[in-house]
């Protein structure tokens, strides 16, 4: 039997690749971003276009680090809550 921790360790679960939760609002924003890309592709020189794409890549990399930090914090918070539940006794004791 495979556990969640085992699946995470062996790379069978990839939380950052979970993409089936895209909302209509997010899809609309993605469409707007693509429209802006097309606009700037027609206005910028090829060199400036490359620089813009590089900057977007840097933003994406930075955001990825933020997402990883947030995921880790959430995981630790969940684990701390579980530890508290198991060490503090039942809620009937309150």
Secondary structure, 3 states (H helix, E strand, C coil): CCCHHHHHHCCCCCHHHCCCCCCHHHHHHHHHHHHHHHHHHHHCCHHHHHHHHHHHHHHHHHHHHHHHHHHHHHHHHHHHHHHHHHHHCCHHHC
